[in-house]
Amino acid sequence: MVLKDEIQKILNDVESASSDEILGVIKQIQPQFRSKLTTEYLQGKIQKINDVSDDAEKKKQCKSLLPYFDWYLQGL
C-alpha cells in the first residue's frame, strides 16, 4: 500500500487504526521534514508514546500526531 493510501485509510477511520499503525506512518513521513528540530521533536514524541503501557493513552497521544498526516497530504 502506498503511503498516501495508508494515511487516507487511517484518517477515514481513526478509531479503528492502531497506535502502531499511526506511529508506523509517522516514522515514514518523519524524514521528509526539512527542519531538524521538527524531526527531533517527533522522535521524542514517538519515544514517549512507545513508553506508555496503557493502550487507550497511547492511542490518545497518537491522535495528537494526526496533523502531520494532513501536512504530508497537502505536500503531494
N, C-alpha and C positions, 0 to 999 in steps of 0.2 A: 504494500500500500504506500502511495506517495505521501510525503509529509503533510502536504496541503490537505489531502483527504483525511488523514488521521486527525488533524486539528479540527476540521469541519465536523467529523463524527463526534468528537468529544464536546465541542461547543453546542452541537444539536441536542445532546443528551448528557449533560454534565453529571447528573445524579447516578447514571449507570457506569460512568467511567471510573476506573480505579485510580487511586493515588499513584500507583506505579506507572500506569499509562500516561497520566498527566506529567509526571516527572520525566518519563522517557522522552516525551516530546520536547519538554523544556530543555533537556540536555542536548537534543538535536538542534534546536534553534539558538542555543547559547553562543556558539562560536561565531554566529553571524552579527553579533553586536560589535559595533566599531569601538565602543568605549570599554577600556579595560576595567574601569570602575564598575560598570554595569555587569560585566561578566563575573567579576569577583563577588559582587553583591548577590547575584543569582547563585553562585556556587555556595555561598554562605547560607542562603535560604534553603537550597536543596539539602545541604548537610543538616540543618536544623530540623527540617521536615523528616528526614531519614532517622533522626534520633528520637522522634516521637513514637511511642509504643501504641497509643490509642488510635485506632483506625479512623474514628469519627473526627478527632482533632487533626489528624494527618490530612484527611480529605478537606477539612475546613481551610487549612493552611494552603493546600494545593489550589483551591479556588481563588486565592488571592493572587495567583500567578497567571490566571487566565487573560488578563490584559496583554500579556506578552504574545499570546496566540493571535489576538487582533492585530497587534503591531506587525507580526510576521505576515499575516494575510494581506495587510494593506501594502506591504512592501513588494508584493508579487506583481 
